[in-house]
């Protein structure tokens, strides 16, 4: 899988996480999406920049854990620095959801790639 596809998957999943967050509270998706998403998208891009500079396999499980950790810690830090809150429940939901998203898809892909091809008896 190309680096561009892996990056796109990670960024789309961070946006989906942000959409889920906005929709779980009152407010307009149009008005709230950018303020909710930008800290996590920025942190995710920082993680990616580090991986690319260090020439890491961005689709690996280890890279997924790294992207997840930087996205969670960096995103929450940027969110708080920008004046938003980060209650304990939000931190937990953020960490768990982004782990499922950023690590989970890599685990599923890894499992699929390890399965032997189906044999046709036709």
C-alpha positions in Angstrom: 0.0 0.0 0.0 1.4 3.4 -0.9 2.3 6.0 1.6 -0.3 8.4 0.2 -3.1 5.8 0.7 -1.9 5.1 4.2 -1.8 8.8 5.0 -5.3 9.3 3.5 -6.7 6.5 5.6 -5.3 8.0 8.8 -6.5 11.5 8.0 -10.0 10.3 7.0 -10.3 8.3 10.2 -9.2 11.4 12.3 -11.9 13.4 10.5 -14.5 10.6 11.1 -13.5 10.7 14.8 -14.0 14.5 14.8 -17.4 14.2 13.1 -18.5 11.6 15.6 -17.5 13.9 18.4 -19.4 16.9 17.0 -22.5 14.9 16.3 -22.5 13.5 19.8 -23.0 17.0 21.2 -25.2 19.9 20.2 -24.0 22.2 17.5 -23.7 22.5 13.8 -21.3 20.1 12.1 -20.4 22.8 9.6 -19.5 25.3 12.4 -17.8 22.8 14.8 -15.9 20.4 12.6 -12.8 22.5 11.9 -12.4 23.6 15.6 -12.7 20.0 16.7 -10.6 18.4 14.0 -7.6 20.7 13.5 -5.7 19.8 16.6 -5.9 16.1 15.9 -5.2 16.5 12.2 -2.2 18.7 13.0 -0.8 16.2 15.5 -1.4 13.3 13.0 0.6 15.2 10.3 3.4 15.8 12.8 3.6 12.1 13.5 3.6 11.4 9.8 6.4 14.0 9.2 8.5 12.2 11.8 7.9 8.8 10.3 8.8 10.0 6.8 11.9 11.8 8.0 13.0 8.6 9.7 12.1 6.5 6.7 9.8 4.2 8.6 7.2 1.8 7.1 4.1 3.9 7.6 1.8 1.0 7.3 3.4 -1.1 10.0 1.8 -1.8 13.3 4.6 0.1 15.2 4.0 3.1 13.0 0.3 2.9 13.7 1.0 3.0 17.5 3.3 5.9 17.0 0.8 7.9 14.9 -1.9 7.1 17.5 0.2 8.2 20.4 1.3 11.5 18.8 -2.2 12.2 17.5 -3.8 11.7 20.9 -1.2 13.5 23.0 -0.5 16.2 20.5 -4.2 16.7 19.6 -5.3 17.0 23.2 -2.4 19.3 24.0 -3.2 21.6 21.0 -6.9 21.5 21.9 -6.2 22.6 25.5 -3.6 25.2 24.3 -6.3 26.7 22.0 -8.6 27.1 24.9 -10.9 24.1 24.7 -11.4 21.6 27.5 -10.2 18.0 27.8 -12.2 16.3 30.5 -11.1 12.8 31.7 -14.0 11.1 29.8 -13.0 12.9 26.6 -9.4 11.9 27.0 -10.4 8.2 27.4 -12.9 8.3 24.5 -10.3 10.0 22.3 -7.5 7.5 23.2 -9.7 4.4 22.7 -11.5 5.6 19.5 -8.3 6.7 17.9 -6.5 3.5 18.9 -9.3 1.5 17.2 -9.1 3.7 14.1 -5.3 4.3 13.7 -4.0 0.9 15.0 -7.1 -1.2 14.2 -7.1 -0.8 10.4 -3.4 -1.8 10.3 -4.2 -4.9 12.4 -7.0 -5.8 10.1 -4.9 -5.3 7.0 -2.0 -7.3 8.6 -4.4 -10.2 9.4 -5.8 -10.1 5.8 -2.4 -10.2 4.3 -1.4 -13.2 6.4 -4.4 -15.3 5.3 -3.6 -17.8 2.6 -5.3 -17.2 -0.7 -8.6 -19.1 -1.2 -8.1 -22.2 -3.4 -10.6 -22.6 -6.2 -11.9 -26.1 -6.9 -13.7 -25.4 -10.1 
